[in-house]
Amino acid sequence: MNSRISKTGTYAGIWAAMFGAFVALTVSAQQSAEVPNPHADVLSIGGSVTEIVAALGQQHRLRARDTTSSYPPDVTHLPDVGYMRSLSPEGVLSVGPSLILSEEGAGPPEALEVIRAADVGFVEVPDALSTEGILRKIEIIGTALGVPEQADGLATEVEAAMAAALTDAKRPEAKKKRVLFVLSTQGGKINASGAGTAADALIRMAGGVNAITDYEGYKQVTDEAVGMAAPDVILMMDRGGDHGVADDELFAMPAIKLTPAAQSRSVVRMDGLLMLGFGPRTAQAIRELNDALYGQGS
């Protein structure tokens, strides 16, 4: 009896020790996941995420970036893992990051599943269409990088800049410009922004009216729909190829040529990341678009 009690007590002690070690390891793993590594090699996926990393003074930690990350200009010298919506696990993991910061919407989903299952920290940064959204991006990235004080400082600067840009923007209620954001004219078809997009949000912040709001997101629209939208201004990204058709060709397109924008040859071209990124430079984008819509001679 005494012998059995002794063995039972011994087994209990062993299990207690093993359980304690398991708990300790679990707590340690949780803490290591929660406490950022200030020296982590970072892969940044998404142009605005990369901008924020740089604005926080952490650009030196970037090991690689995705194709949409083009600002600051010198980040383009980093290895490029491809377009954020068509990533490959092999390409992403080949650059050896210990932390991945990714904008919401990266993919495809099956690639993200493999990437998330790897032994790499992964932080998803939600999209933003407002000042509050941009500040949230900064907070999340600052926390992930272990630089909350720098994030607080940057957030304060960005919040003040956004407030000033929104306050200063001209908003002539009686003559608000109807703006059509054209994402692409590939194949002679107009792919345009509806509601709920970064383009829609920027147009409204800059004092314009989105010419098409009867659907959400981006989609190919008919010539008739463009005509009925009657845009005063065409807004496009400043890039080449079918996505950046020249003015004469743009205004000769059947969908465009009868619109008020074609009659006045009003087209505004802006850097795509500045316009749609909703990062630290969005106040600048608001001012540029507002000036283009309502500045002298417009």
C-alpha positions, -999 to +999 in steps of 0.1 A: +000+000+000+027+024+010+046+014-021+016+022-044+011+055-026+047+063-032+046+054-069+014+074-074+029+103-057+059+100-079+038+098-111+018+128-099+049+148-094+062+139-129+029+149-145+028+181-125+063+189-137+055+181-173+023+201-172+041+230-156+067+229-183+040+228-210+022+258-195+055+277-193+063+269-229+028+279-240+030+312-221+064+318-235+052+312-271+022+335-265+045+362-252+069+359-281+039+362-305+027+393-287+060+410-280+074+423-313+110+416-323+126+451-328+152+435-351+128+415-373+134+414-410+102+427-426+084+419-458+059+446-465+030+438-488+009+468-499+020+503-509+005+521-479+020+496-455+054+502-469+050+539-467+040+537-431+070+515-422+093+541-438+074+570-422+080+553-388+117+554-394+119+516-399+127+513-436+161+498-427+143+467-415+126+460-449+140+429-465+116+429-495+083+444-508+055+438-532+050+454-566+025+480-553+052+494-529+068+522-549+072+549-522+096+561-510+113+556-543+144+539-529+123+509-517+121+499-554+156+486-550+144+459-527+135+424-539+100+423-553+078+393-544+051+401-569+017+417-570-001+416-537-032+398-550-013+371-569+014+361-544+032+327-544+042+312-511+076+302-525+083+338-536+072+353-503+091+329-481+122+328-503+132+363-491+134+349-455+113+375-435+107+370-398+077+393-400+052+399-428+031+431-427+003+427-453-026+449-464-060+434-463-069+418-496-036+401-504-039+367-519-049+344-534-064+328-502-047+295-507-013+312-509-020+330-477-029+298-460+005+284-467+023+316-457+004+319-425+012+283-416+049+290-420+071+299-390+068+336-398+050+364-380+021+376-400+001+408-394-028+419-416-035+456-418-071+465-426-081+488-455-088+524-448-112+549-464-111+576-437-088+594-413-096+570-386-088+541-408-053+556-416-046+561-379-056+525-372-031+513-399-004+533-382-012+520-348-012+483-359+020+487-379+037+506-350+027+479-326+039+451-348+073+468-353+076+476-316+077+514-321+045+526-305+059+560-296+069+567-332+034+555-342+018+580-318+039+608-332+031+599-369-006+595-361-007+630-346+010+645-377-013+626-401-045+635-382-036+672-382-027+671-419-059+654-428-080+678-407-064+708-424-067+694-459-104+686-454-110+720-439-092+739-467-108+720-496-130+741-518-165+727-519-187+748-542-221+732-533-238+746-564-211+735-588-197+703-575-178+684-602-190+650-611-159+628-613-155+594-630-126+574-618-115+551-647-093+523-635-087+509-670-096+513-707-081+480-716-097+465-748-116+497-754-138+490-723-143+514-694-136+498-659-148+524-634-152+529-597-185+527-580-192+533-543-171+520-514-137+523-531-106+543-523-113+564-554-149+571-543-137+582-508-110+605-522-133+621-547-158+630-519-130+642-495-117+664-523-152+680-527-163+662-558-192+638-566-186+603-577-203+601-611-213+564-606-226+551-573-252+525-582-228+496-576-199+489-552-163+483-562-148+484-597-165+469-627-167+473-665-195+496-675-214+501-707-211+532-729-246+541-720-239+540-683-209+563-688-230+587-708-258+587-682-232+594-655-223+626-673-189+632-657-174+667-657-139+652-650-122+619-658-098+608-630-071+583-638-039+569-625-008+583-641+006+552-658+012+539-693-003+512-715-040+504-719-045+515-683-032+550-691-046+559-725-035+593-740-059+622-738-068+622-776-076+585-775-095+588-742-118+615-754-124+598-787-137+567-770-175+562-777-182+559-740-165+592-732-168+615-763-202+628-756-197+635-719-191+670-704-156+659-695-148+653-732-163+686-743-139+704-719-111+679-722-110+676-684-089+647-672-069+645-640-040+620-637-025+613-603+000+588-589-019+557-581-004+550-547-008+586-536-044+586-547-056+552-536-032+541-509-048+559-479-015+562-461+005+591-446+003+612-478-035+611-483-038+648-471-015+657-501-038+637-524-069+655-512-052+689-518-039+679-553-073+666-564-092+695-549-070+720-566-073+701-599-111+702-596-116+738-584-083+756-587-077+786-609-091+781-644-109+749-636 
